[in-house]
Amino acid sequence: MDDFSGKTAVITGAASGIGLELAKQFGAAGMNLVLADVERPALDRAVTELSEAGYPVLAREIDVREHDQIIDLDRAARDRFGNIHVLCNNAGVGAGGPVADPDNLEAWRWTIDINLWGVIYGCKVFLPAMIEHGEQCHIVNTASMAGLASAPMMGPYNISKYGVVALSETLSKEMQMMQTAVGVSVLCPAFVATGIATSDRNMPDDVRATLPERPAASGMQTQIEAMVAGGISTEVVGQHVLDAVRNDRFWILTHDEAKAGVITRADDIVNGVNPSMRAGFA
Ligand SMILES: NC(=O)c1ccc[n+]([C@@H]2O[C@H](COP(=O)([O-])OP(=O)(O)OC[C@H]3O[C@@H](n4cnc5c(N)ncnc54)[C@H](O)[C@@H]3O)[C@@H](O)[C@H]2O)c1
């Protein structure tokens, strides 16, 4: 898809981080923007910034865990701008905890519902009309290097991101089989400097209430925040994504140094070697 001008992009998780950057870059390329996010104040700030930059913007406060809200988003987007050409299923949260911990079940469910079911709903709701209108269009699903190699202590995140990779590969093959004009990409970054380390700012109270008290600054949390803060810029990630959409490139791997973990994992699989720390992503 090489002509963005006057076309429409829908972006979930658009209020901050990678999603906001995608909105800025698609806006600068001449697209109408549909921004969806669960965090109202950040969404309002994003609307102000993007509108002041002169981009046509529609915003909806939605929770991607809710199928009905994504159906409403699709309807509102098409009512306002007509056909949808780019869909970025990007909303996500970072949450983890050991597999052996029996008390973090609701945090696991919350993570998988957003990171995986949110992307499944996005594809299922938006795709029929995107296929039907027949114009060049593209779906970008945000996974992670955690969808290609599993680090410990990140169970629900890894599971959700492997799911997004599998969904995207399946979708890409189906779009080829059906000879549609829908391109597909999967975005797999390692660390990017965003708000992901404080994802629990959006955790609903009923989920939080099920979790044991955590010390304000646990060692693990401090470590994650430092790794995220030291990550690459969202601007670089956005450039990778626009380039992939323009050139119909499926894999968007933004960190060359993280590819070794994927190669090690593939080697381990075919050679029957048990999982080891060497096959992590960072
Ligand atoms: N930052 C990284 O290091 C990194 C690495 C790999 C993948 N990712 C992925 O990138 C995507 C974007 O995250 P980010 O790093 O920009 O973090 P971020 O926290 O800055 O942005 C995530 C956005 O998603 C929104 N969101 C959260 N839950 C939602 C819900 N239920 N419904 C709708 N919106 C919701 C948040 O409000 C926020 O605006 C995520 O899918 C994340 O897993 C991030």
The ligand as an SDF file (V2000), in Angstrom:
LIG
                    3D

 44 48  0  0  0  0  0  0  0  0999 V2000
    7.4460   -0.7590   24.8720 N   0  0  0  0  0  0  0  0  0  0  0  0
    8.0070   -1.9310   24.6270 C   0  0  0  0  0  0  0  0  0  0  0  0
    9.1470   -2.2210   25.0560 O   0  0  0  0  0  0  0  0  0  0  0  0
    7.2570   -2.9410   23.7850 C   0  0  0  0  0  0  0  0  0  0  0  0
    7.9820   -4.0220   23.2450 C   0  0  0  0  0  0  0  0  0  0  0  0
    7.2960   -4.9550   22.4730 C   0  0  0  0  0  0  0  0  0  0  0  0
    5.9520   -4.8020   22.2230 C   0  0  0  0  0  0  0  0  0  0  0  0
    5.2730   -3.7460   22.7650 N   0  0  0  0  0  0  0  0  0  0  0  0
    3.8330   -3.6390   22.4980 C   0  0  0  0  0  0  0  0  0  0  0  0
    3.5370   -2.3700   21.9390 O   0  0  0  0  0  0  0  0  0  0  0  0
    2.1460   -2.0920   22.1590 C   0  0  0  0  0  0  0  0  0  0  0  0
    2.0040   -0.6630   22.6160 C   0  0  0  0  0  0  0  0  0  0  0  0
    2.5570   -0.5240   23.9210 O   0  0  0  0  0  0  0  0  0  0  0  0
    3.5150    0.6850   24.3320 P   0  0  0  0  0  0  0  0  0  0  0  0
    4.8530    0.1170   24.5360 O   0  0  0  0  0  0  0  0  0  0  0  0
    3.3460    1.8050   23.4080 O   0  0  0  0  0  0  0  0  0  0  0  0
    2.9530    1.0080   25.7950 O   0  0  0  0  0  0  0  0  0  0  0  0
    2.0620    2.2430   26.3160 P   0  0  0  0  0  0  0  0  0  0  0  0
    1.6190    1.8560   27.6780 O   0  0  0  0  0  0  0  0  0  0  0  0
    2.8200    3.5110   26.1450 O   0  0  0  0  0  0  0  0  0  0  0  0
    0.8340    2.2620   25.3120 O   0  0  0  0  0  0  0  0  0  0  0  0
   -0.1870    1.2760   25.3490 C   0  0  0  0  0  0  0  0  0  0  0  0
   -1.5260    1.9420   25.1110 C   0  0  0  0  0  0  0  0  0  0  0  0
   -2.5510    0.9350   25.1430 O   0  0  0  0  0  0  0  0  0  0  0  0
   -3.6380    1.4510   25.9030 C   0  0  0  0  0  0  0  0  0  0  0  0
   -4.4380    0.3490   26.4560 N   0  0  0  0  0  0  0  0  0  0  0  0
   -4.1150   -0.4680   27.4860 C   0  0  0  0  0  0  0  0  0  0  0  0
   -5.1170   -1.3060   27.7520 N   0  0  0  0  0  0  0  0  0  0  0  0
   -6.1050   -1.0300   26.8650 C   0  0  0  0  0  0  0  0  0  0  0  0
   -7.3960   -1.5700   26.6480 C   0  0  0  0  0  0  0  0  0  0  0  0
   -7.8880   -2.5460   27.4170 N   0  0  0  0  0  0  0  0  0  0  0  0
   -8.1460   -1.0530   25.6390 N   0  0  0  0  0  0  0  0  0  0  0  0
   -7.6740   -0.0270   24.8810 C   0  0  0  0  0  0  0  0  0  0  0  0
   -6.4590    0.5290   25.0640 N   0  0  0  0  0  0  0  0  0  0  0  0
   -5.6800    0.0340   26.0430 C   0  0  0  0  0  0  0  0  0  0  0  0
   -2.9750    2.2870   26.9840 C   0  0  0  0  0  0  0  0  0  0  0  0
   -3.8720    3.1990   27.5860 O   0  0  0  0  0  0  0  0  0  0  0  0
   -1.8550    2.9460   26.2100 C   0  0  0  0  0  0  0  0  0  0  0  0
   -2.2570    4.1850   25.6450 O   0  0  0  0  0  0  0  0  0  0  0  0
    1.6600   -3.1400   23.1670 C   0  0  0  0  0  0  0  0  0  0  0  0
    0.9170   -4.1300   22.4870 O   0  0  0  0  0  0  0  0  0  0  0  0
    2.9440   -3.7040   23.7140 C   0  0  0  0  0  0  0  0  0  0  0  0
    2.7850   -5.0180   24.1920 O   0  0  0  0  0  0  0  0  0  0  0  0
    5.8980   -2.8080   23.5290 C   0  0  0  0  0  0  0  0  0  0  0  0
  1  2  1  0
  2  3  2  0
  2  4  1  0
  4  5  1  0
  4 44  2  0
  5  6  2  0
  6  7  1  0
  7  8  2  0
  8  9  1  0
  8 44  1  0
  9 10  1  0
  9 42  1  0
 10 11  1  0
 11 12  1  0
 11 40  1  0
 12 13  1  0
 13 14  1  0
 14 15  2  0
 14 16  1  0
 14 17  1  0
 17 18  1  0
 18 19  2  0
 18 20  1  0
 18 21  1  0
 21 22  1  0
 22 23  1  0
 23 24  1  0
 23 38  1  0
 24 25  1  0
 25 26  1  0
 25 36  1  0
 26 27  1  0
 26 35  1  0
 27 28  2  0
 28 29  1  0
 29 30  1  0
 29 35  2  0
 30 31  1  0
 30 32  2  0
 32 33  1  0
 33 34  2  0
 34 35  1  0
 36 37  1  0
 36 38  1  0
 38 39  1  0
 40 41  1  0
 40 42  1  0
 42 43  1  0
M  CHG  2   8   1  16  -1
M  END
$$$$
